[in-house]
Amino acid sequence: FDALTTVIRQAVAAAETPPARIGIAIPGFVDDATGMVHWAPNFGIHKDGIFHYWTDIPIGTALRQRIDIPISIGND
């Protein structure tokens, strides 16, 4: 989340006009109302040679705590 937050802040700083909202598209099953990624097959970690995809990751909450701009999260 720190890397994503940094990139968003850099993009906002470089924008000529401050954005009214940040949009994030994530593959998988995403609940925009709660900002929860229930399942994302393309995101995860490799552990002991096995890929563990994201399940129940509160990305909306994590980003909203770091960025003071409304955030929308949806399926790509």
N, C-alpha and C positions, 0 to 999 in steps of 0.2 A: 504494500500500500504506500510505502514511503516513496518508491520510485514513481509510481503513478501520480501521487500527489505533487512531486517535483515537476513532472512533465506538464501537468495541468497548470500549475502556477507559472511556469515558463511561458506557456501558450497564452495565458491571460495577460501576463506582463507585456508580451509582444503584440497583442491585439490593439488595433487603433481605437476600437470601442469596446468597453468592458462587456463580456457576454452576460446575457440575462439568465442563462442556464447552461449547464454542462450536460452533454449527452454521452452515454457510454453504452456501446452495443457489445453484448457478450453471447457467445454461442451456448445454447443449452436452455434449461428451464429457469427463467428469471422472474421474480415477483417485483415489479417496479414500485408498488405501493409500500413494500417493506424494505426494498433494496437488497433482498436476499437472493443469492444465487443458489438455487437448490441442487443444480446439477450442471456442470460445464465440462464436456468431454475434452475440450482443447486446452484447458488450464488445469494445472496440478503440479505435483512433484514426483520425481523418481526417488524411490526408497527401496534399497535392497534389490535393485534391478526390476522393480515393478512400478508402473505409472499409476499413481493414485490421483484421480481427477477430483476437482472441487465438488464438494457436497456441503450444502448449508453454510455458505460463506457470506457473512453480513457486509458485503462490500459497500452498500449504500450507507450504512451506519458509520463504517470506518472512514469513508471519504467525507461524509457530512461533518464529522468531528474535526476534520483537518482543513476543509475548504468552506468559506463563507459565501458560496454561490449555490443556488438550487441545482440538484443533480437528478437527472432522469436515467434510469437503467432499463434496458430492454434487450430482447433477443435479437441477434443480428440476422 
